[in-house]
Amino acid sequence: MRRLLALFGGFAVFRFLRRRRESPVDPDPRADELRRKLAESRAIVPERGQFEAAELTVDLAEPAAEDPESRRRSVHEAGRAALDQMREPRS
């Protein structure tokens, strides 16, 4: 029994060492292209600040607040108009 276990252990060690010595499989050809694109995008990062500084800023201030009752009425009217449009028979 010990000889059998030693044989299997030796075989496992042999396979492990053999697998480590094997040359790796050829890398995916797309990997080089992706590495190139990544390097290119990293080179552009410092220029991004200059680009964004030249953009116009948009004022995101909230518009003048409507009366809640008039807003509710306009929303309901829009909903009713959409419902009427859906109920119209199609030709």
Secondary structure, DSSP 4 states (H G I P E B T S, - for coil): -HHHHHHHHHHHHHHHHHHHHSPPPPPPHHHHHHHHHHHHHHHHHHHHHHHHHTSPP---PPPPPPPHHHHHHHHHHHHHHHHHHHHSPP-
